Amino acid sequence: MQISELSKRSGVAVATVKYYLREGLLPEGERVSATRAEYDDAHARRLALIRALIGVGGLSVAGAKAVLEEIDDPPESLHDVIGSAYMRLPSAVPGAGAAPEGATDRASLLLRDLGWDAAERECADEVAGLARAIGAIDAAGLAVSRTDLAEYGLAMGEVARREVGRTPTESIPAAVRYVVLGTVVVEPLLLALRRLAHVEMSRRLLGAPPQ
């Protein structure tokens, strides 16, 4: 297919497709003349992946390119390549600066309670985000205890166990794609389900009358 058809099929403007080609996110098509190249289904799938990373995922062009490079030329260890891809994703808790000392201590204590020592060592930005989140909870005056935090962690650990257990292992590129897109696309689902669960549990536990 020509670039105009690729654009129509993918929903990505021709100018944007050309930009991705120039930046090296999208491989060149098969050159059929000095001014024309042909593209195939692999290019359409690649564009869908790029749109997911930059659009839904919120990655910069440089960040998306780095993830794609990991997919195209992955290291030997599946854990290493997945970890590297994770580190390109935007932080789950946006912001900068240090959390209050007490919140930082609570975050470290929580990770020790959960036995997530490796995650604490390997994911400094997310640990800092966790501390900022705990700091915000404390500043709001919400009574979230050490036990409460551990219960949240255990619940998320079960979600992660199920998701990681479904990671395709026959192909490192497929695994990276699954983990990165799964993280980006599923997080809004988890938030939506949590809010719906609150409505349902409020009705059940607080005695709201049936509709």
N, C-alpha and C positions, 0 to 999 in steps of 0.2 A: 504494500500500500504506500501511497505517497504521503508526504508530511501533512497535507491538508486532510486526508482521510484519517490519519492517525489522530490529528487534532479533534476531528469531529467524533471519532469513536471514543476517545478518552475524555472529552470535555475540557481539554487543556488548550488554551489559545495557541495558535501557531507561533506567535512571538515568544511565548513562555516555553514551548517545546524547544525552540532554537536556543533560548537562554540555557536550558538544562543541557543541551548538547554542548554549548560552548564551555559550560562550567564542569563538564565531565560527569554529570549525574546520569545522563542517558547516553548509552553507547551510540556511536555513529551507525547509520543505516548502510546497507550494501550499495555502494556507488555504482550506478548504471550509466551515468554520463558525467560530464564536468559540472553540471548544474543540478543534477537530480539524484536522489538516493531512494531506495526502497526500504520500508520498515515492515516488521512482522508482529505476530502476536506477543513475542517476548518483549518488544518495545512497549506495547500497550500495557502489559502486566507491570513492566518497570515504571511506567508513568503512574499507574495506580498506586504503586508502592511509594513513589516520590510524593504524590499528593497526600497520602496518608501520613507520611513522616512530617511533611512541612505544614500541611493543613491541620489535620486532627491532632497530630503529635506535637505541633508547635516547635519543631526543630528549626534552627536556622539553616540556610543553604549549606553552610560549612559543616554543620552538625549532621545533616542528612547525607552529605557526601561522605563523611567519615563512616557513618553506619553502612552505607552502600559499599564502601571499600572493604569493610569487614566482611560483608556478605560475599563480595567477589573474590576476596583473597583471605579467607579466615585462617587463624592459627590452628594448631593441632587440638588444643583443649577446648571442648565445647563450653565448659564453664567460663574459660577466659574470654572467649569471643562474646558470649552472652553478657558477661559482666561489663565488657568494654562497650557494648551496644547500650546497655542500661545507663552507663555514665554519660551518654550523649543526650539522654532524654531530659526535658526540663524538670526541675525539682518539683516534687509533689507539694512542697510548701515554699512558694515563692518568697523572695525577700533576701536581705543581706544583713550582715552584722551578727554579733554574738548574742545569744540568748542570755537572760539573767543566769547568774551562777547556779542558783537553786534549780532552775529548769534544766540546765546542762547536767547537773548531778542526777536529777530524776530520770533523764533520758538514758544516761549510762547505767543507772540501777535497773531500769526497765529491761534494757538489752541483756544485762547479766541475769536477771530473773528468767528471761526467756531462753537463755543459753545461746544467744545470737552473737557470739564473740566474733565470728568471721565477718558477719555483716557490719559490725561496728568498725572493724579494722579496714574493710574494703570500701566503705561507702560514707566517707567523711561528710560530703555535702548533705546526704539524706539524714545522717545523724544530727547535723546542725539544724536541718529543717524540723526534725522531730523535737529537738530542744526548743526551737522557736514556737512550735505548736503547743507544747506543754506550757511554755511561758505565757502564751496568749490565754490558755485555759486558766492558769493561776491568776493572771491579771484581771480576768473577768469575774473572779470569785466563785468559779464553779468547783464543786466538791468532787474532784476526780482523784480517787485514792490510788496508792500503789497497786492494790488488788484490782481496781477498775482498769488501770492501764494494762496490767498483765492479761486481763480477760480480753481486752481489745486486741492485744498482740497475739494471743492464742487463736482468736477467731480469724485474724488475718493470716496466721500461719497455716490454718486449715485450708483457707482459700488458695494460698500459694502452693500448698502441697498438691492439691488437686490440679492446679494449672501447670505446675512444673512436671507433674506426672504425665501430662498429655503432650509434653514437648516432643516433636518428632526428632528422633536420634539418628535416622538413616542419612541425614544430610545436614551439615552445619549451616549452609545458607537458609534452608527451610526452618531450622531451629531458631536462628536469629530473627527471621521474619515473623515467626509465630510469637516469640517472646516480646519483641519490640511492639508489633502491632497489637498483640494481645494486651500488653500493659496500657498502651495509649487508648485503645478503643474500649476496653472493658472497665477502666476506672470510672467513667461517667455512668456506666451501668450499675456499678457497685454503689455509687452515691445515690442514684435514683431509687434503687431497691432499699437502701437504708432509710431514706425518707418515707417511702411507702410503708416500710415495716414499722416505723414510728407511729404512723397514723393507725395502722392495724392494731398494734400492741396497746396504744392509748385507748382504743375502743374496747379491747378485751380486758385490760387491767384496770382502767380507770372508770369503767362502767358507763361509757357513752351509750345512749339509746341507739338501737338499730335504725338504719335508714329505710 
